Amino acid sequence: MATLKLTLYLPMKRLIVFLLLSYVAMSCAFAQLPQPPEVAARSYLLLDLTTGTTLAERNADAPADPASLTKLMTAYLVFAALRDHKLTLEQALPVSVRAWDERKGGASVMFIEPKMTPKVDELLHGMIVQSGNDASVALAEGVAGTVENFVAMMNRQAEAFGLKNTTFKNVTGMTEPGHGSTARDLAVIASQIISDFQEFYPYYSIRQYTFNKIKQDNRNLLLGRDPSVDGMKTGFTDAAGYCLIASAQREFPNLAKGGNGPGNRRLLSVVLGTDSREARASESQKLLNWGFTAWDAIRLFEAGTPIATPEVWKGANRQAKLGVSAPVLVAVPHGEGGKLQTRIERPDPLVAPLAQSQRVGTIRVSTSTGSMVAEVPLVVQEAVPEAGLFGRAWDALRLWIK
């Protein structure tokens, strides 16, 4: 039987790390899961970032040449330098001969030259929109002094993300022995950008950029085809084939707080090793459309809202408010949402003292046929201290009689 991984809904940074490293992963088996479309790629992965669900994957952990998808990690570290005030968008950076030399061999460049001093903002446009290798080198040198120092930073960040199958040898994605990643690891990096740097994410939706009187189009064809697609990055080398990480956000029913009205739902697709620019776009579009239509996203529980109020023994309060520590959103096959059933498992009797956020049981959510959707910790919403001596003695007697 197919298995679907689900997680408790958390702020996206923790959510994605937990999802992909299985720290808080939950197993979910339906009698018949929606089958993904045929995808003409060496490997792929489709994530529902809103619910933390892997909707589909194939060869997601297979070694792959990341090509210019490497620049996602390059960008992440530049964004971090901006956040930490080590750079500013208006800061001018020198162009080294090494950066200028990236124009050789037919690589993608933004056409900077050593006599220029482009601003960080211009270089980010050049690296993200135009996929410029020269811009990537200039930014790396601006952040770390040398490319080698910056590559070391990239590998430390990959380790911090928990990426077990990624090693960087350069900042551009040019094919090099030992330089590699996987669809799953690349999804983590892309998701971290969306999570940690929402103020910089709009760079990935820019469709064209002109520098030095040379206009270049963003190679992500989906930006001009699907208005819900707002990123992220293309890549190509002979070794990698044509690759695309695409992210789309659409309104979806019952995702607003309390399940009242539509909320935004975001999917992320990673497609590696297709045969052409057109193929990487069409296969990514196929996956995104399938994810939005074959699966429903449902908000089950809100943090801070009591789900159960059982009696408490030997407590200063007669009842405990039990619920979840964070909003719980799940992805279920289309049409299954109305059939979900909830069962609470907890110890009985419930005896004080109870600390706030203390786990006292489990909420199990399943379909009408018994297929598990989610298992969520049941926690105390408000602390229940012990009663006084008389109250404890009286409840002890009542428990003995019971």
N, C-alpha and C positions, 0 to 999 in steps of 0.2 A: 504494500500500500504506500502511496506517495506520502512524503512528509513535508510539512510546511513549517518554517521557523518563524516564531512570533516573539516580540518582546513587549515589556511594559513601556508605555509611552513616557519618554523622558525628554529633557532638552536635547536637541539634535546631536550635539557633540557626544554626549554620553550614550545616546541611543545608538548611533552608528557603531561606535567602538564596541558596545555591548553586543550588538547584533552580530557583527562579523567575527568577534572573538568568542562568542557563545558564553559570556559571563552571566547573562540573564536570559538566555535563549529558552524558549518554550516549544514543546513539540505539539503539533496539531495535525491530526489525520482526518480527512474527510473520505466518505465512501468513494467519491469520485471528484477529484480536483479538476478544474479547467485545464485543458491541455494547451500549452503555448503553441504559437504558430511555428512553422518551419522557418528557421533563421539561417540564411546562407552566410555563416561566419565560422571561424575556427573556435571561438568561444564567445559567450555572452553572459550577461547578468542583468536582471531587472529588479530593482528595489523600490518598494513603497516607503519613501522616507517618512511619511506622516505616521504610519503605523509601525514602522520598523520591521517590515516583512519582506523576505526574499520571495518574490512571486514566481520567478523562473530563472533557471541557470543551466548552462552546459559548459563543461570544461572550465569552470570559473577559477580553478586553482592551477590550471595548466600554465607552465612557463610561457611567457610571451615577450616579444620585443615591444616596448611601450611607445616607440617613436616619439612624436611631439606631445603625446599625453604626459611625458616626463615634465613638461612645462607647468603642469598643475602643481607639482611640488615646488618647482622654482617660484611660481607665483605665491604659493602659500607662505614661503619664507620671506618674500618681499612684503607681502601684506602684514606679516608679523612685525617686520622692521618698521613699517609705517605705524602700526598700532603702538609699538613701544617707543615711538618718537626717535628712532635711529635714522630715519629718513623722513623727508616730506615730499609731497607730490610735486611741489614747485622747485625742488632741489635739482640743480643741474649736475649731471655726471659726465666725466670724461669718457671718450671712446678710445679704447686701447687698440693697438694693432691686432691683438688677438681677436677682439670683437669684430674688427673690420675684415679679418681673414675669413670669417664665417661665410662671406659671400661666395667663396670658392666652392666648386663641386655641385652647383645647382641647388644649394640649400635655400630654404625660405629665409628671407631677410627683410628688414624694413629700410635698408639702404642708409645706414648711418656711416659716418666717416670720421677719422681721427681729428679732423679740424673742428668737428661739431661738439657741442655740449648740450645734448638733449635733456629735457626734464624727465624726472621719474615718471610722471603721468604720461608723457609721450612714449617712453620706453615700455610702459605697461600696455598701452594701446598696441605698440609694435609687436610685443611678445604674444599678447592674447588674441588680438584681432587678426594680425598678419602672420602670426606664428614665427616671428623673426628670431632666428638663432643669434643674430648679432645683438639684438635687444636683450636676449636672455643672458648672454655673456656680460654685457655692460651692467645689467642689474646685479648679477652675481658678484662682480668685482666691486660694485658700489656698496653692497651689503657686507661682504666678507673680506674684501681686499684682493683675494685671488679666487679663481674658479675652484682650485683644489680645496681651499678652505670652505667654500660654499657647498661643494659636493659632500664634504664631511658633515656639514650641517644637515643636508638632505637625508643622509643615512641615519643620523641621530634622530631626526624627526620621524623617519619611517619606523625606527625602533620604538619611539615613544608612542606611535599609533598602534604598535603591536603587529606590524606587517612582517610576516615570517618569510615571504617569498619575493621580496623586493630589494634590489641593490642598485644604487645609482653610481655611474662612472662619469657622467657629464650632466650638464644643465640643459641640454638642448634636445636630447633624444636620438642623436645620431647613433647608428648601430656600432656597438663596441663590445668586445668579449666581457662577460660578467654583468653587463647592464641589462636588467630585466625586471619584470613584474608579472602580475596576473590580473585578470578581470576583477576579481574580488578586492585585491589590494588597491587597484586604481579607483574602484568605487569608494573605498574608504577616504582616499585623498580628496576626491571630488566632493564627497559629502561633508568633509571637514571644512572645506572652503565655504560651502553654502551655510554651514552652521556657524562658523567662527567669524566670517568676514562678509556679513550681509551688505555692508556698506560698499564693498568692492566687487561683489558678485555682478552688478550690472555691466561691468566691462565685457562679460561673456555674451551679452545680448547685442553688442554693437555689430552692425552688419558690414560696415566698411570704414576704412580709415585712410586718410591722406597724410603722408609725411614726405618732406623734401619734394613736393609737387608730384609724388607718385601715389596714386590711389590703388588700394588693394581691397578685395572683398574678403569677408570672413568665409572660410571654407565650409562652415557648418550650413549646409543647404536647408536644414529644417527651420532656421531662423526666418526664412522667407516663405515657408510653406505652412507652418503650423503656428498660429499666434500664441499658443500656450507654451511653446518651446522658448526658453530664455537663456540657453547655454547648452554645452559648455565648451568642448575642445575636440578638434580633429587631430589625426596623426597619420603619417605615411612614411614608410621606408620600404625598400624592396623586401627586407626581412619581415617586417611587421604586416605588410599589406595595408589596406585602407581601414582606419579605425575611427570610431566616434564615441564619445561620451556625451549623451544628450539628457537634458533635464527639462521637465515640463510641469507646469502647475495649472490645475483646473479646479473650478468650483465643484463641490460635491455635496449632495444632500446629507443632512444630519451630522455634519461635522462641526458646526458651531458649538460653542460652549453650551452644555446641557442638551445637545442634540437638536437645538432649535434653529433650523435653517441651514443653509449651505455654508461650508467652510472650504478653505483652500487645501487641496491634496496635491502632493508633489511626488512624482516618480522620477527615477534616475535609471537610464539604460547605459550599459557598457557593451559595445559591439566591437570585437577585435578580429582582424584578418579577413576582411571582405575583399572583393575583386576590383572595386572601383569606387569613385566618389559617390556615384549615384547609388550603388549598392549599400554603402554604409549608411546613407541617409534613409533609403527605403526600408532597410531591415530594422533600423532604429525606430522609425515611425511605426512599423508593424508591431514592434514590441510595446511601445508606449500606448498605442490605441488598444491593444489587447488588454494591457494592464488596467486601463481605465474602465473598460467595458465588461470584462470577464470577472472582475473583482469589485466588491463594494467595501468601502471603508466606513466603519461604524464607531461612534463614540459610545462606550458602554457606561463608564463611571467617571465621576468628577472627584478630584481631591477635595477633602474637607467636607464632603456631603455624606452623612451617615447612610450606610447601606443596611445596617442592622443595629438594633438597640436592645440587646439581651440583658437579662437581669444579672446583677453582680452581687456576689456574696461577700460579706465582711468588708464592704466598701463604704466610704463616706457618701457616695452616690449610689442610688439603687439600680441605675442602668449605665451601661457603657455604650459609647458611640463608636461603632466600628465602620471602617471604610478602607479606602486605598490612599497611598502616599502620593500618587501622581495620577493625572488623567489616564484612563485606559482606552486606547483605540485599537481596533483589530481590523484585519482584512479578511473577508469571507467571500466565497463564491457568490456571484450575483444572484440575488433572490433569497439567500439563506438567512439574511438578517432578521426577518420576522419569526424565524423558527428557533432562535437561540433560547437556551434555558440556563438558568443560573442556580447553582447549588453552593451553599455555604457550609464548610466543614470547620468546626471549632470545638474546643473542649467544653464539656458541660459537667459540673458547674464551672462558672467563670468566677475566680476568686481574686479579690484585691490583695495587694496593690497592683495596679496596672499602669505602666509608664506610657507616656505619649509616644506614638510610633512603634510601640512594642507589637511584634507579630503574634497574633493569637489564633491564626487559622489560615484557611485558603479559600479563595473564591474560584470555583470551577465553572466555566462557561462552555456549553456544548450545543450541538444542533439537536433537533428533535429525534434524530436517529442515534444519538449518543456520541457522535464524533466530537472530539475535544477541540475547542477553539482557543481557549486560553486558561492558564492557571496563574492567579494573581494573589500575592500575599494580602491577607486581611489584617489590618493594623488598627491600633487604638487611636482614635482621633483626639480625645482629651483624656488626660491622666485621671485615674481614679485612685485616690489615696485610701489607706486603710481607715476603717471606722474606729471609733474609740473602743475602750476595753469592753464596755457593756454591749455595744453594737456587734463586736466580733464574737463575744460569748453567745449572744442571742442567735446569731446566724449559725454558729457552730452547732447549737442545739437544733435549730431548724434543719440543718443538713443531716444531722444524726437521725432525726425523725424521718426525713425524706428517704 
